[in-house]
Amino acid sequence: MYPRHDWRPLPAARGEVRLSPDMPALRTGSGDFLRLHDLPGPGRVPTYRYLLRVRRAALEREERVRASRWPQGRREVLVLGRDRLSRTLAAELARSGADVRRTDGSDHGSGRTPRADAVVDVREAPQRSEPDERLEQLVSGGTVLLRGRREGSRMLIFPLAVDGSEATPDQVSRRRLAASPAAPELSSWLSSSRHDPRPLARATLTLTVARCLSILEDWAAEDPAVAEHRRLLRVIGDGLRERTHTVLGFDEPAPRPQGPTR
């Protein structure tokens, strides 16, 4: 039979310890089990000092894990926007270990280029009709750019921009119009779409945050999955499923597709 009741929280840190002589161990905040090779002496003070030593070792280990997950040069993330989605995304990125800054975009609008390894522009606002040239310039300067926009009750996450060869949101819109059997209707709806006052469904928000986090962590870790993130449009919220569409970038200028006149 395995012991079940000898675990105690680690002071001021994530994790638990078990100090029984037969199986001293540390369970880290991430769920890993580490064996402890010694035990504190009798009494409260030696035990407390011992726990502080274990805590210090646990924090150092967490820092090493964080550094490997978000290495230098791929750690500073700037999140644009002040809506609920932006706030949640920034909080989860920080919890994951990234160095996160947030801005409402006013400094970006003044022409000052924010300095970061990655910029996240995923908001509950609809897509603009005109491309954002300043964001495009960030990519040419070596900054990775992840964009997403709300479209009714669903969220669109655009291809991760790494070197500028990926499809931009404007190119994605043109691809959609070119492929749609209802291009005039789609064009009309997109050009008239306004901010939806209703809150984004919690499940859609959660799935969007989780997907953005996995994309950025893959990029920070130089995971081979980044190649897929750079060419996929993701649609989240339609029946609580994620749908993906391959969208490749193309050289400009390219004509904007026009639907048949009615």
N, C-alpha and C positions, 0 to 999 in steps of 0.2 A: 504494500500500500504506500502511495506517495504522500508525503506531508503536505498539508494544505494551508496551515494557519500561522506560519512563522514569518511571513513576509511583513515588512514595515516600510513606510515611505522613506525615501531618501530626502534629508532636509533641504528645502529650497532648491530642488532640482527634480527633473523628471526621472523616474525610476524607483525601484524597490530593492531592498536587500533582505537576505535571509542569513542570520548569524548563528544558526544551529551548528554544532560541531560536526555533524555527519554530512552536511551539505551546505556550506557557506557559499552564497552566490549573489550576484547582482543581476537584476533584470533592468536593462536600459530603457529609456523612454521610447526608443524605436522598437522594443520588443526582443532584443537580443539577450541571451543568457550568458553571463561570464562567471567563471568560478573564482572565488576568493581563496587565496592561499594562506591566509592567516586570520586570526580572530582577535577582537579586543580583549584586554585584561578585564578582570571583574570590576564592577562599579560603574556609575553613571558617567563620570567624567572621562574615563578611558574609552567608554563606548561612544560618547559624543565626539571625542577627538577622532576616533576611528571612522565614524560616519562622515565627518568632514573630509577626511583623507580620501575616502571612497567617492564622495561627492566631487572633489576636485578632479580625480581621475576620470569620473564619468563626464564631467563638463569638457575636459580636454579631449576626450574621445569624440564627443558630439561636435566639437569644433573641427576636428580632423574630418569627420564625415561631411560636415557642411562645406569645408574647403574642397573636398573631392566632388561634391555635388554641384557646387557653384564656384569653379576655379577662378583665380584672378584673371581679369580680362573678359569674363563672361558672368560677372556677378552683379554689376550695377544695373538695376532695372528702373526705368522711369515709367510710371503709370499715368496716363493722361485721363482727366475726367474726375468728376466729383459725385457721380450718381452711385446708386447702391451697388451696381455691378462692379464699377471701378474700385469702390472701397473694399468690397469683398475680395476681389482679385488681388489687390495690393496686400491685404492682410494675409492671405494664404501664401503669396509669394514670400513675404517676410517670414512666415512660420516655416516655410520650406528651407530658408537659409539665405535667400537673396538679399542684397542690399537695396532696399526699395525706397524710392522717392515718389511723391505724388505731386501733381500740379493740375489745376483746372484748365490748363492750356493757354492762359492769358499771356504768359511769357513766350510761349511758342508762337502765338499770334502776332506778337510784336516783332518777330523776325529773329529773335535770339534762339540759337540752336541749343536745345538741351543736351548736356553731355551725359551719356550713359552707354553701356554696352548693348542694351536692348531697350526699345521703346514699345510700350503696350498701349495701343489706342483701341480698346474694346469697350464700347459704350452702348447704352440703351437708346441712343439717338439713331434716327434713320440715316442712311448714307447720303452724303452730299452729292449734288448733281455734277459738281466740278471736282476734278482731282486736286488733292492737296500737294502742291509742288514742294512746300517746305518739308513735308514728311518724306517725299520721294528723295530729296537731297540728303536726308539723313542716311539713307541706305547707301548712296554713293560714297558717303564718308566713312563707311565701315560699321554703321550701327544696324543691328537687326531690328526689324519692325514687324510686329504682330498687330493686325487690325481686325476689328469685328464691328458689326452694326446690327441693330435691331430692325426687323422687318415684320411688322405686325406682332404676332404672338411668338415669333421664333427669332433665333439669332443666327447670323451668318458669320462664320470665321473664315477670313480670306487666307490665301496661301501665305506662308511665312516668307517675308522678304529678306533675303540674305545678301544677294549681290546685285539686285535690280533686274535680273533676268526673269523673275517670277511675274505672274499675272497680277496686275494692280486691281484694286476694287473697281475702278472704272473699266478696265479691260474685262473683268468678270461680268460686269453689267452688259457690256456689248456682246460678249459670248452668249449670255443668257438670251438677249434679244434676238440674236442671230439663230438660236436653236429653238426658240419658243414658237409654237403654233398660234399663240395669241400675243404676238409681239406688240401690236398697237395698244392692246389693253394693258399689257405688262408695262410698257413705256409710260402710258398715262398714269398708271397707279404709282410707279416709282417716282415720277416727277411731282406728284401731288401728295406723296406720303408725308405726314407730319408726325411730330412726337406723340406717341400714344400715352395718354395720361394714366392708363391702367398699369399697375405694377407688373413687371415681368413675372411669370409664374415661378415659384420657388424652385421647382424641379428643373426648369429651363435654365435658371440662373446658376444653380448648382452644377448642372452638367457642363455649362459653358465655362465656368471657373475651372472645373476639373480638366477639361480638355485643354484650355489655355495653359494650365500649369504643366500638364504632361508635355505639350509642345515645347515650352520654354526649358523644361528640365532636360528634354532630349537634346535640345540645341546646346545647352550648357555642358552636357556630358559628351558632346560630339557623337551622339548615337546615330547609327545608320538610318534610323527612322526619319531623320531630318529631311532626307531626299523626298520622302513621301509628303511631309508637311509642306514642302515648298510648292507642290503642284496640286494640292487638294483644297477645294472649297467645301467647308463643312456647314451643314444646316442642322441646327439643334432646336427641338421644340415641337416638331410636328409629330404628335403621337409619342412624345418622349423618346424618340429614336434619333440617332445621328445619321444623317445621310451624307454621303461624300460624292463629289463630282470632280473629275480631273479637269483642271483648267491650266493651260500653258500660256506663258507670256508670249507676246509677239512684238515685232518692231513697229515703232511709230514713225510717221503718222499712218493711221489706218482709218478708213471711212467708218463712220458710225452707222450701223444698220438701221434701215428704215422699214417699217411695216407697210403693208399695202394701204393705200388711201381709201377711206370709206366716207 
